[in-house]
């Protein structure tokens, strides 16, 4: 079971859950209707965890050379078991989306294409980070799908589309930053990745500053700024010394910070401090589990 949890990279699924909270409140009135929200949450978790499994399935040869202790190359999880687990999780994710509605099913189908495309061959091409960013973009939009009180075309409008684009660009940068995390990284690539990460956050800040509101969103902006400062401080150190032991902790921090960015955006859009706190608290199980299970 521990090997399977390692294969799933379980701590990272909480970042996907935070995206669903964000997307849902951007197009719904709170978390109602609850069955729809839970269905989208289940769909996101199933697809995200399936993506982790298929990532290791397609990387098993490379992992055998660079990370022989990973579950599949070490033999602790058989290839057949991993395939069955990945297919099962992906099927459950798509089925959950289908039960919510046709728009959710369409986005889930796009997520399947993006996930399998990235895991199978895109990650080894320059398009790899873009594909991973697309996965995060679609995950936010999955949360924003199937809302009952707006026309379907409004799903692709502000503010949800801006939030999804900003977080997607951020993940493009994180993925580029992690591209050679198992060995000595290139400083130029790390610096470019950091620029992309900050560009994604810039989209979020732009949205908060330009969206019509009676008051400036000071607290959400402060939350984003604090998390961004923390990520940048550690990332700059990694750029200066791009050894794996410096790069890998930055990736973990950047992924966990996604939860805080989502919480800040939830607070901005809803003004509900309790709901925003509930999203932020997703970092607790993620951080706790990351002590025993690697996130990358």
C-alpha positions in Angstrom: 0.0 0.0 0.0 2.8 2.4 0.8 4.3 1.8 -2.6 1.0 2.5 -4.3 0.7 5.8 -2.3 4.1 6.6 -3.6 3.1 5.8 -7.1 0.1 8.1 -6.7 2.2 10.9 -5.3 -0.8 11.4 -2.9 0.2 14.8 -1.4 -0.1 16.5 -4.7 -3.8 15.6 -5.2 -4.7 18.3 -2.7 -3.6 21.0 -5.1 -6.0 19.6 -7.7 -8.8 19.7 -5.1 -8.0 23.3 -4.3 -8.5 24.1 -8.0 -11.9 22.6 -8.0 -12.9 24.7 -5.0 -11.7 27.8 -6.8 -13.4 27.0 -10.2 -16.7 26.0 -8.5 -17.1 29.2 -6.4 -16.3 31.3 -9.5 -19.4 30.1 -11.3 -21.7 29.0 -8.5 -23.1 30.6 -5.4 -20.9 29.0 -2.8 -20.6 25.2 -2.8 -24.2 24.5 -3.7 -25.4 22.2 -5.1 -23.2 19.9 -3.0 -23.7 16.7 -5.1 -22.4 18.5 -8.2 -19.4 19.9 -6.3 -18.5 16.5 -4.8 -18.8 14.9 -8.3 -16.4 17.4 -9.8 -14.0 16.9 -6.8 -14.1 13.1 -7.4 -13.5 13.6 -11.2 -10.5 15.8 -10.6 -9.0 13.5 -8.0 -9.5 10.4 -10.2 -7.9 12.1 -13.3 -5.1 13.7 -11.4 -4.1 10.5 -9.6 -4.4 8.6 -12.9 -2.0 11.0 -14.4 0.6 10.4 -11.7 0.3 6.6 -12.3 0.7 6.9 -16.1 3.6 9.2 -15.6 5.5 6.5 -13.9 4.3 3.8 -16.3 5.7 5.7 -19.3 8.9 6.8 -17.4 9.7 3.3 -16.0 12.8 2.9 -18.2 14.2 6.4 -17.3 13.3 5.9 -13.7 15.2 2.6 -13.6 18.4 4.6 -14.4 17.7 7.8 -12.4 15.3 6.7 -9.7 15.6 2.9 -9.3 13.8 3.2 -5.9 10.5 4.3 -7.5 7.6 1.8 -7.1 7.6 0.3 -10.7 11.4 0.0 -11.4 12.0 -1.3 -7.9 9.4 -4.1 -8.4 7.3 -3.1 -5.4 4.4 -2.4 -7.8 4.1 -4.5 -10.9 3.5 -2.9 -14.3 0.2 -4.8 -14.7 -1.0 -3.5 -11.3 0.0 0.1 -12.2 -1.8 -0.1 -15.6 -5.0 -1.4 -13.9 -4.8 1.3 -11.3 -4.3 4.0 -13.8 -7.1 2.9 -16.1 -9.4 2.4 -13.1 -8.8 5.9 -11.7 -9.1 7.5 -15.1 -12.4 5.7 -15.8 -13.7 6.7 -12.4 -12.8 10.3 -13.0 -14.5 10.5 -16.4 -17.5 8.7 -15.0 -17.8 11.2 -12.1 -17.6 14.1 -14.6 -20.3 12.5 -16.8 -22.6 12.2 -13.8 -22.3 15.9 -13.2 -23.2 17.0 -16.8 -22.1 17.2 -20.5 -19.9 20.2 -20.1 -18.0 18.5 -17.3 -17.6 15.4 -19.4 -16.2 17.4 -22.3 -13.6 19.0 -20.1 -12.7 15.7 -18.5 -12.2 14.2 -22.0 -9.9 17.1 -22.8 -8.0 16.4 -19.6 -7.6 12.8 -20.5 -6.0 13.8 -23.8 -3.7 16.3 -22.2 -2.7 14.0 -19.4 -1.9 11.0 -21.6 -0.3 13.3 -24.2 2.0 14.7 -21.6 2.8 11.4 -19.9 3.5 9.5 -23.1 5.6 11.7 -25.2 5.1 15.5 -24.8 7.1 15.7 -21.6 10.3 14.9 -23.6 9.6 17.7 -26.1 9.6 21.5 -25.7 5.8 21.3 -25.5 6.0 19.4 -22.3 5.6 22.3 -19.9 2.8 23.7 -22.0 0.9 20.4 -21.8 1.2 20.3 -18.1 0.0 23.9 -17.9 -2.9 22.9 -20.0 -3.8 20.2 -17.5 -3.9 22.7 -14.7 -5.9 25.1 -16.8 -8.4 22.4 -17.6 -8.6 21.3 -14.0 -9.7 24.8 -12.9 -12.2 24.9 -15.7 -13.5 21.5 -14.7 -14.4 23.1 -11.3 -16.1 26.0 -13.2 -18.2 23.7 -15.4 -21.9 22.8 -15.2 -23.3 25.9 -13.4 -27.1 26.2 -13.5 -27.7 29.9 -13.6 -25.5 31.2 -16.5 -25.4 30.5 -20.2 -22.9 27.8 -21.1 -20.8 30.2 -23.1 -20.1 32.2 -19.9 -18.0 29.3 -18.6 -15.1 30.6 -20.8 -15.4 34.2 -19.5 -13.7 36.2 -16.8 -13.0 35.7 -14.0 -12.6 31.9 -14.2 -10.8 32.0 -17.5 -8.2 34.5 -16.2 -7.7 32.4 -13.0 -7.2 29.2 -15.1 -4.8 31.0 -17.5 -2.8 32.5 -14.6 -2.4 29.2 -12.8 -1.8 27.3 -16.0 1.1 29.7 -16.9 2.5 29.3 -13.3 2.5 25.5 -13.8 4.3 25.8 -17.1 7.1 27.6 -15.2 7.0 25.0 -12.4 7.2 22.1 -14.9 10.1 23.8 -16.7 11.9 24.3 -13.4 11.5 20.6 -12.6 12.5 19.3 -16.1 16.0 18.2 -15.0 15.4 18.0 -11.2 17.1 14.6 -10.9 20.4 16.0 -12.1 22.3 19.3 -12.3 20.0 21.8 -13.9 20.8 24.6 -16.3 20.7 28.1 -14.7 19.3 29.8 -17.7 16.4 27.3 -17.9 15.7 27.8 -14.2 15.7 31.5 -14.6 13.3 31.4 -17.5 11.1 29.1 -15.6 11.0 31.5 -12.7 10.0 34.3 -15.0 7.1 32.2 -16.3 6.0 31.4 -12.8 5.9 35.1 -11.9 4.1 35.9 -15.2 1.3 33.5 -14.2 1.0 35.1 -10.8 1.0 38.5 -12.6 -2.1 37.5 -14.4 -3.8 36.8 -11.1 -2.7 40.1 -9.6 -3.9 41.9 -12.8 -7.3 40.2 -12.4 -7.7 41.2 -8.8 -6.7 44.8 -9.5 -8.9 45.3 -12.6 -12.1 43.4 -11.6 -14.9 45.8 -10.6 -15.1 46.0 -6.8 -16.0 48.5 -4.1 -12.7 47.8 -2.3 -9.3 46.8 -3.4 -8.6 43.1 -2.5 -5.8 43.9 0.0 -5.9 40.6 1.9 -6.0 38.3 -1.1 -3.2 40.3 -2.7 -1.1 40.1 0.4 -1.6 36.3 0.5 -0.5 35.9 -3.1 2.5 38.3 -2.5 3.6 36.4 0.6 3.5 33.0 -1.1 5.2 34.4 -4.2 7.9 35.9 -2.2 8.6 32.6 -0.4 8.7 30.7 -3.7 11.0 33.3 -5.4 13.4 33.4 -2.4 14.0 29.7 -2.6 14.0 29.6 -6.4 16.6 32.3 -6.7 18.9 30.2 -4.4 18.3 27.2 -6.7 19.2 29.3 -9.7 22.5 30.3 -8.1 23.2 26.7 -7.2 21.2 24.4 -9.4 22.0 21.1 -7.8 19.1 18.6 -7.3 19.1 19.1 -3.5 18.3 22.8 -4.1 16.0 22.5 -7.1 13.7 19.7 -5.7 12.5 21.5 -2.6 11.6 24.5 -4.7 9.2 22.3 -6.8 7.6 21.0 -3.7 7.1 24.5 -2.3 5.8 25.8 -5.6 3.2 23.0 -5.8 2.1 23.5 -2.2 1.8 27.3 -2.8 -0.9 26.5 -5.4 -3.2 25.8 -2.6 -2.5 29.2 -1.1 -3.1 31.0 -4.4 -6.4 29.2 -4.8 -7.4 30.1 -1.2 -6.6 33.8 -1.9 -8.7 33.8 -5.0 -11.6 32.1 -3.2 -11.4 34.8 -0.5 -11.3 37.5 -3.2 -14.3 36.3 -5.1 -16.6 35.2 -2.2 -15.4 37.3 0.7 -16.0 34.1 2.8 -13.1 33.8 5.1 -14.3 30.3 6.4 -14.4 28.9 2.9 -11.0 30.4 2.0 -9.6 28.9 5.2 -11.1 25.5 4.3 -9.2 25.6 1.0 -6.0 26.8 2.7 -6.2 24.0 5.2 -5.7 21.5 2.3 -2.0 22.3 2.7 -2.0 20.5 6.0 -2.6 16.9 4.7 -0.5 17.7 1.7 2.5 18.9 3.8 2.1 16.1 6.3 2.0 13.4 3.7 4.9 14.9 1.8 7.2 14.0 4.7 6.8 10.3 3.8 5.7 10.4 0.2 7.6 12.4 -2.5 5.6 15.0 -4.5 7.9 14.7 -7.6 
